[in-house]
Amino acid sequence: MTSERLKSLARGHGVYLMALLAVTAAMFFLWGNVNWHIPPADRWDGWHYRTMAEAAPGLSQVAAAPFRYRLLGTYTVGLLFGATYIAGFFVVNYAALLAVVLLLYGFLCAVGISRPVAAFSAALFTMNTHLFGLTAWLTFHTNDSLAMLFLLLALWATMARRWGLFSLALLLGALSRETWVLAAPTALVFLWERKLLRSDLAKMLLATLPAVIVTVLLRTLLRAEVVGSLEPLQAFLRFAPKIVDPEFWARQFANSLKPLSFLPLIFLGTTLRWARGNLFMVALILLTFLSSLLGSANERLMAPAFVAFYWLLALIIQERIWPQRAMLAIIAAATFLSTLHYWYARFPLPSRELTIAIGGVAWAVVTVAAILFRLRSPRGQPQTPGI
């Protein structure tokens, strides 16, 4: 990239990127980190990842499946940082999450969202408890942050039809977490939707092959009889029954986006138009929902759908709300208020009940304000977007 190109990018995006960096840094601090020294956190999933890093360059004999297959953010941390692998997890997790935020901003700009709205929407993402905050707090879940990064990169590459980059993103994703498998059918829907199957299907399938091979090798060569291991079919049989629980549905499609969950319904016209024009993103949401039947961490398992969610939210904000400062301030304040938590925070609240109460208030405030704003907008006409 030439110096002139860099100067042009700095002039056009510099102020928004600096603001976004400041917000992200502040949220990193406020989310804090899990105290992995005490029960029950000392035996959570992070324990498997720490044992993998500690064993490098050897292989952990105690890390269970599927954790033992997630090498990129664990085994490599041990190789690169050695005895200081704990610090390595902090570095890798924060770096990957920061890259996700910046890449999300770039992606939103690329799909037609104005720069200030893209920065505002990406900042809202850093305040999402389950899709961002929990991964920042769970320091050792570097595989989650890396998986989000490579999935976003794969989706962007799909839309640009850059199959070499798509292949690399899937390959790195396969080394990080199983989430990469969502990108392939999403890309297939994209090609079908854009009538590109004849020209690009073979390229897409060939680009997917390295990730498939790596996944097969990982699950063949690293398979071990370890207590607590769960392979995909076992996980499905164990966790899929939760689909009949109404609370599960509420958690996946409402609580995961709290307090902005109802904006797509309040501004339904924009939502339906976006969905009709981007069926591949709808497919990503549905595929992510289905994949959440393979685990227990309900809302956090919806993280792969963050690209679709925040593209839609950004579009709603741009077309229906921006630049109305009062409504934007309510959205920002309510979203920040919803980050307050009794557990996932540097400064935790004293009880779960208070967390629910504050979150409920934030939810109600932004929902009611959006409804009133929608009713007062002249016949629901779009607002004029910023530049």
Phi, psi and chi 1 to 4 in degrees:
 res  aa     phi    psi   chi1   chi2   chi3   chi4
   1 MET       -  128.1 -174.6  176.6  -69.2      -
   2 THR   -72.3  161.5   65.1      -      -      -
   3 SER   -63.6  -34.8   59.4      -      -      -
   4 GLU   -64.7  -39.4  -73.5  -59.5  -41.2      -
   5 ARG   -65.2  -41.0  175.8   61.7  172.7  164.4
   6 LEU   -64.5  -41.7  -72.9  173.5      -      -
   7 LYS   -63.7  -38.6  -70.1  178.2 -177.8  178.5
   8 SER   -64.9  -42.9  176.1      -      -      -
   9 LEU   -63.4  -40.1  -72.4  173.9      -      -
  10 ALA   -64.3  -41.5      -      -      -      -
  11 ARG   -65.8  -40.3  -74.9 -167.0  -61.6  -91.1
  12 GLY   -80.7  -34.6      -      -      -      -
  13 HIS  -119.8   -8.6  -60.8  -85.2      -      -
  14 GLY   -54.7  -49.2      -      -      -      -
  15 VAL   -65.0  -36.8   63.3      -      -      -
  16 TYR   -72.1  -38.8  -56.3  110.3      -      -
  17 LEU   -67.9  -38.9  -70.4  174.7      -      -
  18 MET   -63.7  -42.7  -68.6  -59.4  -65.8      -
  19 ALA   -63.9  -41.2      -      -      -      -
  20 LEU   -66.7  -39.6 -170.6   53.9      -      -
  21 LEU   -61.6  -41.1  -74.5  170.7      -      -
  22 ALA   -64.5  -44.0      -      -      -      -
  23 VAL   -64.3  -44.4  170.5      -      -      -
  24 THR   -62.1  -43.7  -54.6      -      -      -
  25 ALA   -61.5  -42.2      -      -      -      -
  26 ALA   -62.9  -41.0      -      -      -      -
  27 MET   -71.4  -35.2  -67.8  -47.5  -55.8      -
  28 PHE   -55.1  -45.8  -81.6  154.1      -      -
  29 PHE   -64.8  -45.2  174.9   77.0      -      -
  30 LEU   -71.5  -32.5  -68.7  173.6      -      -
  31 TRP   -67.5  -31.2  -74.0  121.8      -      -
  32 GLY    70.4 -159.6      -      -      -      -
  33 ASN  -141.8  148.9  -53.4  101.0      -      -
  34 VAL   -63.7  138.7   60.2      -      -      -
  35 ASN   -84.8   92.6 -173.4  -11.1      -      -
  36 TRP   -83.1    3.6   54.4  -81.4      -      -
  37 HIS   -85.8  -18.3  -62.3  -74.0      -      -
  38 ILE  -120.0  153.6   61.5  173.2      -      -
  39 PRO   -65.4  151.0  -20.5   33.0      -      -
  40 PRO   -86.4   -4.6   34.0  -36.0      -      -
  41 ALA   -64.1  -23.4      -      -      -      -
  42 ASP   -68.4  -15.3   63.1  -26.9      -      -
  43 ARG  -120.5   12.6  -59.1  -62.9  -66.6 -174.8
  44 TRP   -70.0 -175.1  -77.1   -9.7      -      -
  45 ASP   -53.6  -33.2  -63.1   -6.9      -      -
  46 GLY   -57.8  -26.2      -      -      -      -
  47 TRP   -62.5  -42.0  175.0   81.1      -      -
  48 HIS   -61.6  -42.1  -62.7  -88.0      -      -
  49 TYR   -68.1  -37.5  -57.8  137.6      -      -
  50 ARG   -66.0  -39.3  -70.3 -167.5  -60.8  -85.0
  51 THR   -65.9  -33.2   63.3      -      -      -
  52 MET   -67.7  -42.9  -67.7  171.9   66.0      -
  53 ALA   -66.9  -40.5      -      -      -      -
  54 GLU   -65.4  -34.2 -173.1  176.9   18.2      -
  55 ALA   -77.5  -20.7      -      -      -      -
  56 ALA   -58.8  139.4      -      -      -      -
  57 PRO   -83.0    4.5   30.9  -36.0      -      -
  58 GLY   -83.1 -175.9      -      -      -      -
  59 LEU  -111.6  138.4  -63.2  175.1      -      -
  60 SER   -65.8  135.9  172.0      -      -      -
  61 GLN   -96.7   -0.8  -59.3  -57.9  -51.2      -
  62 VAL  -121.5  -15.3  -67.5      -      -      -
  63 ALA   -68.1  126.4      -      -      -      -
  64 ALA   -85.7  165.5      -      -      -      -
  65 ALA   -79.9  144.4      -      -      -      -
  66 PRO   -89.3    0.2   34.1  -36.2      -      -
  67 PHE   -59.8  -35.9  -45.0  110.2      -      -
  68 ARG   -68.4  -15.6   65.1 -174.8  -62.7  106.1
  69 TYR   -87.1   -8.1  -53.8  133.4      -      -
  70 ARG   -95.9   83.7  -60.0  164.7 -177.4  172.8
  71 LEU   -85.3  -36.4  -63.8 -177.2      -      -
  72 LEU   -61.6  -41.5 -169.9   58.9      -      -
  73 GLY   -95.7    8.7      -      -      -      -
  74 THR  -130.0  -67.4   54.3      -      -      -
  75 TYR   -58.2  -43.7 -179.8   77.7      -      -
  76 THR   -67.9  -30.6   51.4      -      -      -
  77 VAL   -61.4  -43.4  166.6      -      -      -
  78 GLY   -63.2  -40.2      -      -      -      -
  79 LEU   -65.8  -42.4  -73.5  178.6      -      -
  80 LEU   -79.5  -35.5  -67.0  172.8      -      -
  81 PHE  -107.3  -12.4  -68.5   89.0      -      -
  82 GLY    57.5 -127.8      -      -      -      -
  83 ALA   -65.4  -18.9      -      -      -      -
  84 THR   -97.3   31.5   59.7      -      -      -
  85 TYR   -61.4  -27.5   67.6   89.8      -      -
  86 ILE   -61.6  -47.2  -64.7  -64.0      -      -
  87 ALA   -61.8  -33.9      -      -      -      -
  88 GLY   -60.4  -39.5      -      -      -      -
  89 PHE   -61.7  -41.6  -83.0  107.9      -      -
  90 PHE   -60.5  -47.3  -80.0   81.4      -      -
  91 VAL   -61.7  -49.6  171.2      -      -      -
  92 VAL   -66.5  -42.9  172.5      -      -      -
  93 ASN   -64.6  -46.6 -158.3   40.7      -      -
  94 TYR   -66.9  -40.6  -77.5  148.0      -      -
  95 ALA   -63.6  -42.9      -      -      -      -
  96 ALA   -66.4  -43.3      -      -      -      -
  97 LEU   -66.0  -39.2  -74.6  173.5      -      -
  98 LEU   -62.2  -41.5  178.6   59.2      -      -
  99 ALA   -62.7  -37.8      -      -      -      -
 100 VAL   -60.9  -46.7  169.4      -      -      -
 101 VAL   -62.1  -47.0  173.6      -      -      -
 102 LEU   -67.0  -38.9  -63.5  179.3      -      -
 103 LEU   -68.1  -35.4 -159.5   63.6      -      -
 104 LEU   -62.6  -43.2  177.3   61.3      -      -
 105 TYR   -57.3  -48.6  166.5   79.8      -      -
 106 GLY   -62.2  -40.4      -      -      -      -
 107 PHE   -62.9  -45.1  173.0   81.1      -      -
 108 LEU   -62.5  -40.7  -68.0  175.7      -      -
 109 CYS   -61.9  -39.6  -69.5      -      -      -
 110 ALA   -66.7  -29.5      -      -      -      -
 111 VAL   -93.6   11.8  -64.3      -      -      -
 112 GLY   103.3    8.5      -      -      -      -
 113 ILE   -84.8  135.0  -57.2  -60.3      -      -
 114 SER   -65.0  157.1   67.0      -      -      -
 115 ARG   -59.2  -47.3  -74.3  166.0  -72.8 -177.5
 116 PRO   -64.6  -36.6   19.0  -30.9      -      -
 117 VAL   -70.1  -38.7  176.4      -      -      -
 118 ALA   -62.2  -43.5      -      -      -      -
 119 ALA   -65.9  -42.4      -      -      -      -
 120 PHE   -62.4  -44.2 -178.5   75.5      -      -
 121 SER   -67.5  -41.2  -58.0      -      -      -
 122 ALA   -64.7  -34.7      -      -      -      -
 123 ALA   -65.8  -39.4      -      -      -      -
 124 LEU   -60.7  -36.5  -66.9  178.3      -      -
 125 PHE   -60.2  -39.7  171.5   60.5      -      -
 126 THR   -66.0  -14.9   69.3      -      -      -
 127 MET  -100.6    7.6  -59.2  178.4 -161.3      -
 128 ASN   -83.3  120.1 -175.8  -61.9      -      -
 129 THR   -59.8  -48.3  -61.4      -      -      -
 130 HIS   -90.7  -30.4  -60.4  -73.2      -      -
 131 LEU   -90.3  -20.5  -54.0 -171.8      -      -
 132 PHE  -130.5  -54.9 -175.9   90.4      -      -
 133 GLY   -59.0  -41.5      -      -      -      -
 134 LEU   -65.2  -37.2 -170.8   49.7      -      -
 135 THR   -70.1  -35.9  -57.6      -      -      -
 136 ALA   -65.7  -39.5      -      -      -      -
 137 TRP   -70.5  -40.8 -176.7   74.9      -      -
 138 LEU   -81.1   76.8  -71.5  168.1      -      -
 139 THR   -48.5  -36.1  -48.6      -      -      -
 140 PHE   -87.5    1.3  -54.1  102.3      -      -
 141 HIS   -90.1   50.8  -74.8 -124.8      -      -
 142 THR   -61.0  -27.3   49.1      -      -      -
 143 ASN   -63.4  -32.3   59.9   87.5      -      -
 144 ASP   -68.3  -47.0  -73.7   13.0      -      -
 145 SER   -66.8  -40.1   50.0      -      -      -
 146 LEU   -66.0  -38.8  -71.3  169.9      -      -
 147 ALA   -62.5  -41.4      -      -      -      -
 148 MET   -62.9  -42.2  -74.6 -164.0  -66.8      -
 149 LEU   -61.3  -48.8  174.3   61.7      -      -
 150 PHE   -73.7  -29.1  -62.9  131.7      -      -
 151 LEU   -68.3  -43.9 -179.3   62.2      -      -
 152 LEU   -61.0  -43.0  172.7   51.5      -      -
 153 LEU   -62.9  -40.6 -168.5   59.6      -      -
 154 ALA   -65.8  -40.7      -      -      -      -
 155 LEU   -67.2  -40.8  -67.2  170.6      -      -
 156 TRP   -65.0  -42.6 -162.8  -11.4      -      -
 157 ALA   -62.6  -36.6      -      -      -      -
 158 THR   -59.2  -47.9  -63.6      -      -      -
 159 MET   -65.8  -29.5  -63.5  176.4   67.7      -
 160 ALA   -88.2   -6.1      -      -      -      -
 161 ARG    57.4   41.8  -61.1  164.9   66.0 -170.0
 162 ARG  -102.8   88.0  -64.2 -179.1   59.6 -176.5
 163 TRP   -75.5  -22.7  -59.8  116.1      -      -
 164 GLY   -66.9  -45.7      -      -      -      -
 165 LEU   -66.2  -39.1 -178.7   59.1      -      -
 166 PHE   -58.0  -45.4  175.4   81.5      -      -
 167 SER   -63.7  -43.0 -175.6      -      -      -
 168 LEU   -63.8  -42.6  177.2   62.1      -      -
 169 ALA   -63.1  -41.4      -      -      -      -
 170 LEU   -66.4  -40.3  -70.0 -164.1      -      -
 171 LEU   -61.7  -48.1  176.5   61.4      -      -
 172 LEU   -66.5  -35.6  -65.3  173.6      -      -
 173 GLY   -63.7  -39.1      -      -      -      -
 174 ALA   -64.7  -29.6      -      -      -      -
 175 LEU   -80.0  -11.3  -70.7  167.4      -      -
 176 SER  -101.1  -50.1  -55.8      -      -      -
 177 ARG  -167.9  162.4 -168.9 -177.5  172.6   89.8
 178 GLU   -70.8   -6.6  -58.6   77.7   10.7      -
 179 THR   -57.8  -24.1  -51.6      -      -      -
 180 TRP   -56.8  -27.9   76.0  -91.1      -      -
 181 VAL   -63.9  -19.9  -58.4      -      -      -
 182 LEU   -70.1  -25.7  -58.1  175.8      -      -
 183 ALA   -71.3  -35.6      -      -      -      -
 184 ALA   -64.9  -53.1      -      -      -      -
 185 PRO   -65.9  -30.4   18.5  -29.5      -      -
 186 THR   -63.1  -42.4  -59.5      -      -      -
 187 ALA   -64.2  -37.2      -      -      -      -
 188 LEU   -63.0  -43.4 -173.8   61.8      -      -
 189 VAL   -63.8  -39.8  174.7      -      -      -
 190 PHE   -59.4  -46.8  173.0   82.0      -      -
 191 LEU   -63.8  -41.0  -65.2  179.9      -      -
 192 TRP   -64.3  -44.6  166.4   78.3      -      -
 193 GLU   -64.1  -38.1 -177.5 -178.7   13.0      -
 194 ARG   -91.5    6.2  -60.8  -65.9 -165.4  -91.7
 195 LYS    58.6   46.6  -64.0  180.0  172.9   56.8
 196 LEU  -117.7   11.4  -64.8  169.3      -      -
 197 LEU   -60.4  -42.6  -76.7  173.4      -      -
 198 ARG   -64.9  -39.4  179.0  173.7  -63.2  179.9
 199 SER   -86.6  -29.5   61.6      -      -      -
 200 ASP  -123.0   -5.9  -74.0   57.7      -      -
 201 LEU   -60.9  -46.9  177.3   59.4      -      -
 202 ALA   -62.3  -40.2      -      -      -      -
 203 LYS   -62.9  -42.4  -61.4  174.9 -174.4  177.1
 204 MET   -65.3  -44.0 -171.9  -85.3  -73.2      -
 205 LEU   -64.8  -41.0  -66.4  176.6      -      -
 206 LEU   -64.6  -37.7 -174.2   62.1      -      -
 207 ALA   -67.7  -25.1      -      -      -      -
 208 THR   -80.0  -22.6  -54.8      -      -      -
 209 LEU   -56.8  -45.7 -168.9   57.2      -      -
 210 PRO   -57.7  -40.2  -26.7   36.4      -      -
 211 ALA   -66.4  -38.1      -      -      -      -
 212 VAL   -63.4  -45.8  173.0      -      -      -
 213 ILE   -61.9  -45.5  -67.1  172.5      -      -
 214 VAL   -61.9  -41.6  163.5      -      -      -
 215 THR   -62.3  -44.5  -61.1      -      -      -
 216 VAL   -62.9  -43.9  172.1      -      -      -
 217 LEU   -63.9  -43.3  -71.4  175.3      -      -
 218 LEU   -59.6  -45.8  -73.1  175.7      -      -
 219 ARG   -78.9  -11.1  -69.5 -179.7  172.9  -91.2
 220 THR   -94.3  -50.1  -58.7      -      -      -
 221 LEU   -78.3  -28.3  -59.8  177.6      -      -
 222 LEU  -102.3    4.5  -60.5 -175.2      -      -
 223 ARG   -65.0  137.5 -170.8  179.1 -178.3   90.6
 224 ALA  -152.4  150.0      -      -      -      -
 225 GLU   -81.9   91.3  -65.1  -61.2  -33.5      -
 226 VAL  -120.5  135.1  178.0      -      -      -
 227 VAL   -59.5  133.0  174.8      -      -      -
 228 GLY    93.9   -2.8      -      -      -      -
 229 SER   -67.8  140.6  -69.7      -      -      -
 230 LEU  -131.6  116.6  -76.9  178.0      -      -
 231 GLU   -87.0  166.5  -62.4  -62.4  -18.1      -
 232 PRO   -51.5  -46.8  -29.6   36.5      -      -
 233 LEU   -65.0  -40.6  179.7   58.2      -      -
 234 GLN   -63.6  -41.5  -65.4  170.8  -48.1      -
 235 ALA   -64.0  -41.8      -      -      -      -
 236 PHE   -62.9  -45.6  179.5   78.2      -      -
 237 LEU   -63.8  -30.7  -66.4  175.0      -      -
 238 ARG   -79.2  -41.0  177.9  174.1  174.6  179.4
 239 PHE  -105.7  -21.2  -61.6  114.2      -      -
 240 ALA   -59.7  -31.4      -      -      -      -
 241 PRO   -57.4  -16.6  -29.7   37.8      -      -
 242 LYS   -66.8  -11.2   66.1 -175.9  178.6 -179.3
 243 ILE   -64.4  -21.0 -162.4  170.2      -      -
 244 VAL   -86.7   -2.4  -60.3      -      -      -
 245 ASP   -90.8  118.2 -175.6   -2.5      -      -
 246 PRO   -57.3  -31.8  -23.8   33.8      -      -
 247 GLU   -62.7  -34.5 -179.0 -178.2  -16.5      -
 248 PHE   -61.3  -44.8  165.8   68.4      -      -
 249 TRP   -63.9  -40.6  -70.1   80.9      -      -
 250 ALA   -64.3  -39.5      -      -      -      -
 251 ARG   -65.8  -42.7  -77.1  179.2  175.4  -85.7
 252 GLN   -70.3  -42.7  -56.3  -49.3   88.6      -
 253 PHE  -107.1   -4.3  -69.5  108.8      -      -
 254 ALA  -123.0  -58.7      -      -      -      -
 255 ASN   -66.6  -28.1 -155.2   40.0      -      -
 256 SER   -66.9  -21.7   61.2      -      -      -
 257 LEU  -114.7   11.0  -78.2  177.6      -      -
 258 LYS   -53.1  134.2 -174.3 -177.6   69.4  174.9
 259 PRO  -100.4   18.1   37.8  -36.0      -      -
 260 LEU   -98.3   11.9  -52.0  178.1      -      -
 261 SER   -57.5  -34.8  -41.4      -      -      -
 262 PHE   -95.4   -1.6  -64.4  111.8      -      -
 263 LEU   -58.7  -41.5  -70.3 -175.4      -      -
 264 PRO   -61.9  -28.4  -27.2   37.7      -      -
 265 LEU   -81.6  -37.9  -66.4  178.4      -      -
 266 ILE   -65.7  -39.5  -65.0  168.5      -      -
 267 PHE  -107.0   59.9  -60.3   96.7      -      -
 268 LEU   -63.6  -33.7 -172.9   58.6      -      -
 269 GLY   -59.8  -46.1      -      -      -      -
 270 THR   -63.8  -41.7  -61.7      -      -      -
 271 THR   -61.3  -47.3  -59.4      -      -      -
 272 LEU   -66.2  -39.0  -67.8  176.7      -      -
 273 ARG   -65.4  -42.5 -179.5  167.5   51.6   79.8
 274 TRP   -62.9  -43.0  172.2   84.0      -      -
 275 ALA   -64.9  -43.2      -      -      -      -
 276 ARG   -63.5  -32.9  -75.8 -165.8  -64.4  -93.7
 277 GLY   -88.8   -9.3      -      -      -      -
 278 ASN  -140.3   61.7  -60.5  -74.8      -      -
 279 LEU   -61.5  -26.9  -67.9  176.4      -      -
 280 PHE   -66.5  -29.8   71.0  106.6      -      -
 281 MET   -75.4  -35.4  -78.1  -70.9  162.8      -
 282 VAL   -62.1  -40.6  177.2      -      -      -
 283 ALA   -61.7  -40.0      -      -      -      -
 284 LEU   -60.7  -42.6  174.1   64.4      -      -
 285 ILE   -62.8  -45.3  -65.0  172.8      -      -
 286 LEU   -67.1  -40.2  -64.9  176.7      -      -
 287 LEU   -65.5  -38.6  -71.3  166.0      -      -
 288 THR   -64.2  -41.8  -57.5      -      -      -
 289 PHE   -59.9  -45.2  172.6   76.4      -      -
 290 LEU   -63.3  -38.5  -68.7  175.4      -      -
 291 SER   -68.2  -22.9   71.2      -      -      -
 292 SER   -71.1   -9.1   69.6      -      -      -
 293 LEU   -77.2   -3.8  -62.4  175.1      -      -
 294 LEU   -98.2    4.4  -62.8  174.4      -      -
 295 GLY  -148.2 -179.7      -      -      -      -
 296 SER  -107.1  -19.0   60.4      -      -      -
 297 ALA   -83.1   75.1      -      -      -      -
 298 ASN   -39.7  -75.8  -67.7  -34.8      -      -
 299 GLU   -61.1  -40.4  -64.0   95.6  -29.6      -
 300 ARG   -62.1  -27.2 -172.7  163.2   66.3   89.1
 301 LEU   -73.9   -7.7  -68.2  173.0      -      -
 302 MET   -88.1    1.3  -68.9  -60.4  -69.2      -
 303 ALA   -54.2  -38.4      -      -      -      -
 304 PRO   -59.4  -20.5  -27.5   37.0      -      -
 305 ALA   -84.8    4.7      -      -      -      -
 306 PHE   -59.8  -32.1   81.5   98.1      -      -
 307 VAL   -61.6  -48.9 -175.5      -      -      -
 308 ALA   -66.3  -45.6      -      -      -      -
 309 PHE   -58.1  -48.8  -73.5  149.2      -      -
 310 TYR   -81.8  -20.6  -79.6   86.1      -      -
 311 TRP   -65.2  -47.3 -179.7    2.4      -      -
 312 LEU   -63.9  -45.5  174.4   56.9      -      -
 313 LEU   -61.4  -41.5  -72.3  172.3      -      -
 314 ALA   -62.9  -40.5      -      -      -      -
 315 LEU   -65.5  -41.7 -172.8   64.5      -      -
 316 ILE   -61.0  -46.6  -70.2  170.4      -      -
 317 ILE   -61.7  -43.4  -68.6  169.1      -      -
 318 GLN   -66.3  -45.6  175.2  165.3  -76.3      -
 319 GLU   -85.1  -29.1  -68.8 -166.8  -10.9      -
 320 ARG  -114.9  -15.5  -60.6  -60.8 -177.9  179.3
 321 ILE  -124.9  -48.6  -62.7  172.2      -      -
 322 TRP   -61.0  137.6 -163.6  -85.8      -      -
 323 PRO  -106.4   38.4   37.8  -30.9      -      -
 324 GLN   -71.2  102.7  -57.1  -58.5  -43.2      -
 325 ARG   -63.5  -36.9  -66.6 -177.7  179.3  179.5
 326 ALA   -62.6  -45.2      -      -      -      -
 327 MET   -69.0  -38.2 -172.1   63.4 -149.0      -
 328 LEU   -64.0  -39.3  -67.2  170.4      -      -
 329 ALA   -65.3  -39.1      -      -      -      -
 330 ILE   -63.5  -44.7  -69.8  171.8      -      -
 331 ILE   -60.8  -46.9  -71.0  174.4      -      -
 332 ALA   -64.4  -45.1      -      -      -      -
 333 ALA   -66.6  -43.5      -      -      -      -
 334 ALA   -66.3  -38.5      -      -      -      -
 335 THR   -65.3  -42.9  -57.4      -      -      -
 336 PHE   -65.3  -40.5  179.8   77.0      -      -
 337 LEU   -59.8  -35.3 -169.1   63.9      -      -
 338 SER   -72.4  -10.4   70.7      -      -      -
 339 THR   -76.5  -17.3   66.5      -      -      -
 340 LEU   -65.5  129.2  -57.7  178.2      -      -
 341 HIS  -146.1  151.8 -158.5  -85.6      -      -
 342 TYR   -80.7   -8.4   71.8  102.5      -      -
 343 TRP  -135.0  -54.4 -150.6  -14.4      -      -
 344 TYR   -83.2   73.7  -43.9  137.5      -      -
 345 ALA  -168.6  153.1      -      -      -      -
 346 ARG   -71.2  -34.5 -176.5  172.8  -62.8  -83.4
 347 PHE  -118.9   81.3  -52.3  108.7      -      -
 348 PRO   -68.9  149.1   24.1  -32.2      -      -
 349 LEU   -71.6  159.6  -64.1  175.6      -      -
 350 PRO   -72.9  -17.2   22.3  -32.2      -      -
 351 SER  -155.3  158.6   68.4      -      -      -
 352 ARG   -66.8  -36.0  179.7  174.4 -178.1  -91.3
 353 GLU   -62.2  -40.7  -70.6   71.6   24.1      -
 354 LEU   -67.8  -37.3 -177.2   58.3      -      -
 355 THR   -59.7  -46.1  -60.0      -      -      -
 356 ILE   -64.4  -40.9  -66.5  172.9      -      -
 357 ALA   -64.2  -47.5      -      -      -      -
 358 ILE   -64.9  -43.0  -68.1  176.0      -      -
 359 GLY   -62.1  -39.4      -      -      -      -
 360 GLY   -64.1  -40.3      -      -      -      -
 361 VAL   -64.2  -45.2  168.6      -      -      -
 362 ALA   -60.7  -42.5      -      -      -      -
 363 TRP   -59.8  -48.4 -143.7  -17.3      -      -
 364 ALA   -65.6  -42.4      -      -      -      -
 365 VAL   -63.1  -50.0  166.7      -      -      -
 366 VAL   -69.0  -33.1   74.4      -      -      -
 367 THR   -69.9  -48.9  -59.5      -      -      -
 368 VAL   -63.3  -43.6  170.9      -      -      -
 369 ALA   -61.5  -40.2      -      -      -      -
 370 ALA   -67.3  -39.4      -      -      -      -
 371 ILE   -62.7  -47.0  -68.5  172.7      -      -
 372 LEU   -63.3  -41.7  -66.4  176.1      -      -
 373 PHE   -62.2  -42.7 -179.8   83.7      -      -
 374 ARG   -63.3  -41.3  172.4   71.1  175.0   81.1
 375 LEU   -69.0  -30.6  -67.8  174.5      -      -
 376 ARG   -86.5  -14.6  -69.7  175.2 -179.0  175.8
 377 SER   -70.7  134.9  -63.3      -      -      -
 378 PRO   -60.1  104.0   21.5  -32.3      -      -
 379 ARG    53.4   28.2  -72.1 -175.4  -69.6 -178.2
 380 GLY    65.9   25.1      -      -      -      -
 381 GLN   -70.6  145.9  -66.7  -58.6  -52.3      -
 382 PRO   -60.7  147.4  -20.8   31.4      -      -
 383 GLN   -78.6  166.1  -55.5  -65.0  -41.6      -
 384 THR   -82.6  120.7  -58.2      -      -      -
 385 PRO   -70.1  157.1   26.0  -33.5      -      -
 386 GLY   -74.7 -179.6      -      -      -      -
 387 ILE  -110.4      -  -63.3  173.8      -      -
